[in-house]
């Protein structure tokens, strides 16, 4: 089988041989009964890593975020979120469809934050005409950008003063902590609940964990069962999550370095038809001028290089990429532009 160089997302990663070995020997039980020791170990580890009281293992980041919205909000409530936020734009409208929770989307600032003055203006008055605003949802990273620690502290103070809860979609939380050179708990301390994806940069094949206080996680466990997320001998999957949390966090620096290399190499080309953004953690965004991006993508695909065409092309680095893949991509992109 020919090797594919895939820049579409860090969700495309394959479990490493060591991770597969950990999965193969995992001790399992029935997790719905709370009897899978490997799932229990993962949930204890995730809670400790995030600095929270408890956590729950779920099949996907979509379900993890949905559980968070369901435990913070009731029917007819509202949450405030970014226009490009995953929980609003890319999770099938689950909060509205399954929770009767209304989203109030706002535009992101250039640094991936939501201006707190705009959040304040979006909070509805206590009036039966309006949905009740209950939750502010942030995302880290946002388009590859780590949210500044000072902003997180201000957001926490803001929520304390306005009575809102604060949830973090931490799909790439560890990328943010690496970029900020801080312990992950420096970030998570400001949030009531945190969703951590295990199947992006951390390289597990499946799963996320929702971390938070015991009472909310207990409520989330009931919702998980209702949503079909109660798995049985799930320790085989949880073992991959444990391995990822113990072995794949610090190596995210390699992904960031390769993203920087892509950005710098393309900028050095000084090609009139393509512009590369400065690397943000493990992401680079390309913009093209007077070029059929779909044709570029097809030409790269012929060379076993995958990108997602669009007005802006997002390149994502991950553990299955090598330094030589960066060379190959820049070489073939230059040829395609010619």
N, C-alpha and C positions, 0 to 999 in steps of 0.2 A: 504494500500500500504506500502510495506516494505521500510524503510529508506535506501537510498544509500549514502555511503561515497565516494565522488568523488574527486580524486586528479588530474584529467587529465588537468584541466585548471581553471582559475578564470572566464571563459566565461560561465560556467555551472550554475551560481548563479540564484536563483529565486528571483523575487521582494518580498520585505518584505510586511507585511500586511499594514504598514503605507504608503509604496510607492504605493501599490495598491489603497489605499483610496485616495491618492493624484491624481492618474490617473483617478479614477472614477468621481471625481468632477471637473476635469479640464475644464476650459472654452475654447472652440475651435472655429476656423474659417477656412477659406481657406488659407493655408500657401502659396500656389503658388501666390495668390494675395497679400501676405504679411499681411493677416488679421487674422492670428491665434495669439491671445494675449499671449498664453502660450508659443508658439514657440518663439515669440519675446522676452518674458521675459527670456527664457533660453539663447538666443543669447546675450542679454545684460549682463546677469550674467556671461556667459562663457568668454566674452570679458573682463569683469572686473577682474575676477579671474586670467586670463592669462596675464593681463596687456596689452592687444592689443586693437586696435581701434574698431574692429568689429569681428563677428563670424557668421558661418552658420551651421545649424543643418542638418545632413545627416544620412542616414540609417545605415551606417557601417563605421568602421575604414578604410576598403579597399577603399571605395569611398572618404573618407576624404583625405587620402594620395594621391589618384589619382588626386583629384582636385588640391592639392598643386603642384604636378608635372606639371599638365597642365597649371597652372597659371604662373609658373616660367619658363617653357620651351616651345619652339615652335617645330614644326616638324623638325627633323634632329639635335636637340640639345641632350645633354648628361647630365646625373646626376651621381655623384659618391656616392657609397653606400656600406655597408658592405656585405660580401658574405652571411651571415646569416640574413641580414636585411629583415624585413617583407616586405617592399615595393618591394624588389627585388625577394625574394625567395617564398613568401607565398601569393602573391596577383595576381596570374594568369597571370603575364606578362602584366598587364593592361597598363602600361606606354608605352611599345613597341607596343602592339596591337592596342590600342585606341588613343595613343598620338604620335606615331612614335618617341618616345623618347628613346634614347639608354642608357641602364644602363652600368656603369663601376664599377663592384664590386671589392672590395679590402678585404683582410683578416683583421679581427678584432685583436686587441691586447688582452692580457689576461684580461684587465680591461674593455673590451667592447668598447674601443675607436678605432678610425681610426688614425693611425700615420700620422700627418700632412705632414711630409716629403714624405710619400708615396702618399698622396693626391696630393701634388704639382707635383710629378713626373707623375701622371696620367692625369693632365690637358693637353688637346691637344693644340698644337700651332694653331694660326689663319691661317688656310690653308684649301683650299677646299677639300683636301683628307680626312679630319677628321670631325667628329661630333663636334659641338661647346659645350664646357663644360660650363654649366650654374649654376649648383646647387650641393651643398653638402647636403646629407641627413643623419642625425644621428637618433639613436633610444634610448629611455630612458623609462624603463630600458632595457639593453641588457643582455639576459640570466639572468635576475634578478639583474644585477649589475647597480647601479646608476652611471651615468657619473660624474666624478669629476668637481666641479665648475671651478677650475682653467683651466681645459681642455676646458670647454665651452667658457671661456673668450678668450683663445688662438685661438679656432676655429673661433670665431667672428672676431678677429683681422686678422686672416688668410684670411677669406672671404672678409673682407674689402680691404685687400691688393691685392687680386687676382681677385676681381670683381665677385665672386660667391655669389649667394644667399644661405641662410642657412635654411633648414627645419628640424623640429623635429617631428618624429613619436613618440608622447608622449602616446603610448598605456597604459603605466603604469607610467605616469608622476608623479602622486601623491604618488605612492610607492617610487619613487626616492626622492621626496621632504621630505617625512617622514624620510627616511633613512639618508638623509643629514642634517636633522633637520633645514630645511630652508623653507622659503616661496616659493611657486611655481613660483612666479614672479622672484625670484633670478635665476631660471633656464631659464624661457621663455624670459627674457630680451635680451638674446643673439641671438634669432632666429627671422627670418622674418615671418615665419608661424609656427604654432604648431597645430598638430592634437591631440585631447584629446578623448580617448575612455571612454564612460560612462557605457559600458556593461561588463567590466572586474571587477576589484576590487571594483569599485563604485557600482556595483550591479544593474544597470538599465537593463531592458530586451532588449533594442535596442538602437543603436545610438552612434554617435560621433559628435564632433564639430570641425570645422577648424577655427582657430583664426589667425588674421593678420590685416594688414592695409586695410582700406576701399576699395581702388582701386582693390586690389587683391581679396578681398572677393566678391566684385561686379562681377568681372570676374568669380569667382568660382560659383556664383549663376547661371550664364548662362550655365556653363558647367554642373552643377548639373541637370538642366532641361534637357539638351541634353542626359545625362546618365540615365535618368529615375528616378532621385532621388527627383524630385519635388513631395512632398506629400501634401495631402489636409488637413483634420482635424487632423494634426499631434500633436496637443497639448496634446493628451492623452499620447503619447510617451514622449513628451518634459517634461511633468509634472514629470515623473520618473527621468529624467535627473536633473531637478531642485532639487528634493528631494535628489538625490544622492550627488550633489555638496554641499548642505547645511548640510547634515547629515552623510555622509559616508566617508569623507576624514580622519578624525582623527582616526576612528576605524580601519584603515588599520594597525595600530600598533599591533592590535590583530593578524592579519594574519602573520605579521613578527615574532611575538613571537611564534606562533605555528610552523612556519617553523624552527625557531631556536630549538624548542623542538624536532622536528622530527630529525634534524641533530644530536643533542647531544645524543638523545636516541639511535639512530642507531650506532653512533660512540662508545657509551658506551658498546654496545653488543660485540664489538671487534670480530665480526664474520668474518671468513676467506673468506666468499663468497660474502660479500656485503660491499661497502664503500660508505659513505655519504659525500658529499661536505659540506663545511661550508655554512650555510644558507645565501642566498643573497635576501634581502627583503622578498618576499613571495614564494621563490623557493628554492628547494633542488634537487640536482642531485645525483642519485644513479648509481654506476657502479657495475656490478656483474662479478664474476669469476666462470667458470665451472658450469654455471647454465643456464637452458633453461628459459629465461625471460618470454616467452609467456606462459609457463606452470605455472610460478609463478603468472602471471597476471590472468590466468584462476582460479587458486586456490583462489586468493583473490576475484575474481568476485563471486565465490560461496559463499563468506562471505559478499557479497554486498559492496565490496570495489573495486573501479575502478582506474586503472593506465593505462598508455599507454606504452606497451613494446617497447624496442628498445635497441640499444647499450648502450645508457645512458637513464635512466628513470628520467623524470622531474616530480617532485611532486609540485603542486601549491596549496597554502592555500588561503582560501577566506571566505566570510561572512557566508556561509552555513555549515562550519565546526565548531566542538566544541572540547574542550580539550579532552573529552572522545574518540573522533574519532582518536586522535593521539595515545592514549593507545591501541585502538582496532587495528589500523594499525600495530603498532610495534609488538603486540602480534601475529597477524595473519601472518605477514611477517616472523617472527622467526619460526613459525610453518611450513610455506611453505618451508623455507630454510632447514628445518630438514628432 
